[in-house]
Amino acid sequence: MTRRLVQPRSHRCPLTSSPDRHRDLCAGHLRGGDAADHRPAQHRPAALTGLGWSLLAILFCSAIPYVVIWVGVRRGRLTDHHIGVREQRRMPLVYGLLSVLVGLAVLVLAGTPRPLIPMVVVMFAVLLIVTAINRVWKPSAHAAVAAGSISVLVIAFGPALVPSLALVALVGWSRLRLGDHTTRQVVAGALAGILLAVPTIVLLS
């Protein structure tokens, strides 16, 4: 009787019968696993890019207008950085409008992501109305900007951000606490911000 020698089976990938093919597939599987493990890192450049666009918008919508006020206080043209005197508010508001308008142009020309544009447009619209009303009355610009900004965020990200409207109340309280506005002026500013922001963001979206 002739005995048949049975060769031991090698452990191969079930998808192939070739040792070379087995090595290639297994190596590819490992590379795919590594890529999957590092997949969240691919979102980092996008997050950094979004942060950069946001900082550019903040530069024109907040930082530059604040520097204008700071310089005015340093030179004695403004009594304080809260600008409690209505007659002193006109030029800082005008410079703020110009800064936001220039920032909007820069963002559009530079190709900023579309969702950021309505936010800046709302900022410009709110400041424009506050500047116009300031000729005869002193609505709270802080309350208007806060209410407009929060309204945009609620519309953009949904009802989950509705509790953030409490920040508007906090800003209004601070204006009353400092004695820079009356309750009517704070409420008027907040209502102006909401009534301008909501239709503007809806139309632009």
KEMI-457551 format. One line per field, with one value per residue (C-alpha): x negated, y negated, z negated. Coordinates in steps of 0.25 Angstrom, whole numbers, plus 5000, padded with zeros to 4 digits. Layout:
X = [X_...]
Y = [Y_...]
Z = [Z_...]
//
This chain:
X = [5000_4995_4996_5000_4992_5002_4996_4999_5009_5003_5011_5016_5026_5039_5041_5028_5020_5007_4997_4993_5007_5009_4998_5004_5018_5014_5004_5016_5025_5015_5013_5028_5029_5019_5026_5039_5033_5027_5040_5044_5031_5036_5046_5035_5031_5046_5048_5036_5040_5054_5047_5039_5051_5058_5046_5045_5060_5058_5046_5055_5068_5063_5048_5046_5059_5054_5040_5047_5054_5042_5034_5046_5045_5030_5031_5042_5052_5061_5064_5063_5063_5077_5080_5091_5093_5102_5096_5082_5088_5090_5075_5072_5084_5081_5067_5073_5082_5070_5062_5073_5075_5061_5060_5072_5065_5053_5060_5068_5056_5047_5058_5062_5072_5086_5092_5083_5088_5102_5097_5088_5100_5109_5098_5097_5113_5114_5103_5109_5123_5117_5108_5120_5129_5117_5119_5132_5131_5121_5125_5116_5106_5101_5114_5117_5105_5106_5121_5118_5106_5113_5125_5116_5110_5123_5128_5115_5114_5128_5136_5125_5119_5132_5127_5115_5125_5122_5109_5118_5124_5110_5105_5118_5116_5101_5106_5116_5106_5096_5107_5104_5118_5132_5141_5148_5135_5130_5143_5144_5130_5132_5145_5139_5128_5138_5147_5136_5128_5139_5144_5130_5125_5137_5136_5121_5122]
Y = [5000_4987_4976_4962_4951_4939_4926_4917_4905_4892_4881_4872_4861_4868_4859_4864_4877_4870_4866_4854_4850_4853_4843_4832_4833_4834_4822_4815_4818_4813_4800_4799_4801_4790_4780_4783_4781_4767_4763_4752_4745_4742_4733_4724_4716_4712_4708_4700_4693_4690_4684_4675_4670_4667_4660_4651_4648_4644_4635_4626_4628_4626_4624_4612_4605_4607_4601_4589_4587_4590_4579_4569_4571_4570_4557_4551_4551_4561_4561_4576_4589_4591_4578_4574_4560_4561_4550_4557_4570_4565_4566_4580_4585_4580_4586_4599_4599_4596_4607_4618_4614_4615_4628_4633_4629_4636_4649_4650_4647_4657_4668_4670_4681_4677_4679_4668_4657_4656_4654_4642_4636_4637_4630_4619_4617_4616_4606_4598_4597_4594_4583_4577_4577_4572_4558_4556_4567_4577_4591_4601_4606_4617_4623_4621_4628_4639_4642_4642_4651_4661_4661_4665_4676_4682_4682_4688_4699_4701_4701_4707_4693_4686_4685_4677_4665_4664_4657_4646_4644_4644_4633_4625_4626_4621_4609_4606_4609_4599_4588_4586_4590_4590_4603_4597_4595_4609_4615_4607_4611_4626_4625_4618_4628_4640_4633_4630_4643_4653_4648_4645_4659_4666_4658_4660_4675]
Z = [5000_5004_4994_4999_4993_4989_4990_4978_4982_4981_4974_4985_4987_4991_5003_5010_5012_5015_5004_5012_5013_4998_4994_5003_4998_4984_4985_4992_4980_4970_4978_4979_4964_4962_4971_4963_4950_4955_4962_4952_4955_4969_4963_4956_4968_4971_4956_4956_4969_4963_4951_4960_4968_4954_4949_4962_4960_4945_4949_4957_4949_4935_4934_4943_4938_4923_4927_4932_4919_4911_4919_4917_4902_4902_4910_4901_4912_4905_4890_4888_4897_4894_4901_4892_4898_4910_4918_4917_4923_4938_4942_4936_4942_4956_4955_4950_4962_4972_4965_4966_4981_4984_4977_4985_4998_4994_4990_5003_5012_5004_5006_4991_4989_4992_4978_4972_4982_4976_4962_4967_4975_4962_4954_4965_4965_4950_4949_4960_4954_4940_4946_4953_4940_4932_4938_4930_4919_4913_4915_4909_4920_4911_4909_4924_4929_4918_4922_4936_4935_4926_4936_4947_4939_4935_4950_4955_4944_4939_4927_4918_4918_4913_4898_4903_4904_4889_4894_4900_4886_4880_4889_4887_4872_4873_4880_4870_4859_4865_4866_4881_4885_4880_4881_4893_4900_4897_4901_4914_4918_4916_4924_4935_4935_4936_4946_4955_4954_4956_4970_4974_4971_4977_4990_4992_4988]
//
